Amino acid sequence: MAANPFPRWTSEVAADAVVVRPDDIAAEARGNLWSFALSPEQAGAVSAAHVEAFAAGVAEGRRTWLAAHDAGPMVLYWWHDAQAGQLRFSMVSAAHGRLPFGCEVLAAGLAEVVRGWLGSPHLQGIPSAELRSLAPGEASAEQPPLVLPVWSVVLPAATSPRAFSGNTGE
């Protein structure tokens, strides 16, 4: 039976510093980005509760790091990258007032993001056999714009984290 990877991942994240660059949202987003993928065996061994406990542990670790380094408030945000088959999170300074996505962001609950990831038929990414090139203009004519469900909280928060409702960005 496959082992639950979340305790190991929590330790890895906890050992990593946070990039704080309130003058550069892209540097923060890239520098704080983490991606997690599950093998089919691991996906069968974990539950949504495991993932939610992992996210809570990450949030607490990041809150502690920010408080210890007297950093300003930052937004911790999680999403399911369906193309890569990954659960991802990153952080940016709350002062930016937005998240660094080039699409519409839909404020979502963590449970919704987790269900999307664990329920995906493409936990290892979309097979190249299922991809095709689009003709010029085809994407805008046939595809609705991407709307990405994202769960976010502002850290550090002395009590319970509050939701961040920042909109799209670059």
C-alpha positions in Angstrom: 0.0 0.0 0.0 1.3 3.5 -0.8 2.3 5.7 2.0 0.6 9.0 2.7 3.1 11.7 1.3 1.7 14.6 3.3 3.8 14.3 6.5 7.0 14.3 4.4 5.7 17.2 2.2 4.8 19.2 5.3 8.4 18.8 6.6 9.8 19.9 3.3 7.7 23.0 3.1 8.4 23.9 6.8 12.1 23.8 6.1 11.8 26.3 3.2 12.1 30.1 3.7 9.4 32.4 2.3 10.3 34.9 -0.4 9.1 38.3 0.6 9.3 40.9 -2.2 6.4 43.4 -1.9 7.8 45.2 -4.9 7.7 42.2 -7.2 4.6 40.0 -7.3 6.1 37.7 -9.9 9.3 37.0 -7.8 7.1 36.2 -4.8 4.8 33.9 -6.8 7.7 32.0 -8.4 9.8 31.9 -5.2 7.0 30.6 -3.0 5.5 28.1 -5.5 5.1 24.5 -4.5 3.6 21.7 -6.6 2.4 18.3 -5.4 1.5 15.3 -7.5 0.2 11.9 -6.5 0.7 8.5 -8.0 -2.5 6.5 -8.6 -1.5 4.4 -5.6 -1.0 7.4 -3.4 -4.3 8.9 -4.6 -6.0 5.7 -3.4 -4.4 5.9 0.0 -5.3 9.5 0.9 -8.5 11.3 1.5 -9.7 14.9 1.2 -9.3 15.1 5.0 -5.5 14.3 4.6 -5.1 17.0 2.0 -7.0 19.6 4.1 -4.9 18.7 7.2 -1.8 19.2 5.0 -3.0 22.6 3.9 -3.7 23.6 7.5 -0.2 22.5 8.5 1.3 24.5 5.7 -0.7 27.6 6.6 0.3 27.3 10.2 4.0 26.8 9.3 3.9 29.8 6.9 2.1 31.9 9.5 4.8 31.1 12.1 7.6 31.9 9.6 6.0 35.3 8.7 5.5 36.2 12.3 9.1 35.2 13.3 10.5 37.3 10.5 8.2 40.3 11.2 7.0 40.1 7.6 3.9 41.9 6.4 0.7 40.1 5.6 0.9 37.7 2.7 -1.8 35.8 0.8 -1.4 32.0 0.8 -3.3 30.6 -2.2 -4.0 27.1 -3.4 -5.3 25.8 -6.8 -5.5 22.6 -8.8 -3.4 22.8 -12.0 -5.5 20.4 -14.1 -3.1 20.3 -17.0 -0.2 19.2 -14.8 -2.4 17.1 -12.5 -0.9 18.9 -9.5 -2.1 20.7 -6.3 -0.2 23.9 -6.1 0.2 26.7 -3.6 2.2 30.0 -3.5 2.2 33.2 -1.5 2.3 36.9 -2.5 2.3 40.0 -0.4 -1.3 41.1 0.5 -0.4 44.7 -0.5 -0.5 43.7 -4.1 -4.3 43.4 -3.7 -4.4 40.6 -6.4 -3.2 37.2 -7.3 -0.8 36.7 -10.2 -3.0 34.8 -12.6 -3.7 35.7 -16.2 -7.2 34.4 -16.0 -10.4 35.0 -14.0 -10.0 33.7 -10.4 -13.1 32.3 -8.6 -12.9 32.4 -4.8 -13.4 28.8 -3.7 -13.3 26.8 -0.6 -10.3 24.5 0.1 -12.6 21.5 -0.1 -13.6 22.4 -3.7 -10.0 22.7 -4.8 -9.1 19.4 -3.1 -12.1 17.6 -4.7 -11.0 18.9 -8.1 -7.5 17.5 -7.6 -8.3 14.2 -6.0 -11.2 13.6 -8.5 -9.2 14.4 -11.6 -8.8 11.6 -14.1 -5.4 13.2 -14.9 -3.4 13.0 -11.7 -0.3 12.5 -13.7 -1.1 15.4 -16.1 -3.0 15.3 -19.4 -1.5 12.7 -21.7 0.0 14.2 -24.8 -2.3 12.0 -27.0 -5.3 13.9 -25.7 -3.8 17.3 -26.7 -4.1 18.9 -30.0 -2.9 22.2 -31.6 -5.5 24.9 -32.1 -5.9 26.8 -35.3 -5.4 30.5 -35.1 -8.5 32.1 -33.5 -9.9 28.8 -32.5 -9.3 29.2 -28.8 -11.3 32.4 -28.5 -14.1 31.2 -30.8 -14.7 27.8 -29.3 -13.4 27.9 -25.7 -14.9 29.8 -22.9 -12.3 31.9 -20.9 -10.6 30.0 -18.1 -12.0 30.5 -14.7 -9.7 29.1 -12.0 -11.0 28.1 -8.5 -8.5 29.3 -5.9 -8.6 29.1 -2.2 -6.7 31.8 -0.3 -6.1 33.1 3.2 -4.2 36.1 4.5 -1.3 35.3 6.8 -0.2 35.9 9.5 -3.5 36.1 11.2 -3.6 36.1 15.0 -6.9 34.2 15.0 -8.6 32.4 12.2 -7.4 33.3 8.7 -9.6 35.5 6.7 -10.5 34.9 3.1 -8.7 37.0 0.4 -10.9 38.1 -2.4 -8.2 39.5 -4.6 -8.8 39.4 -8.3 -6.8 38.4 -11.3 -3.4 39.8 -12.2 -0.8 39.7 -14.9 
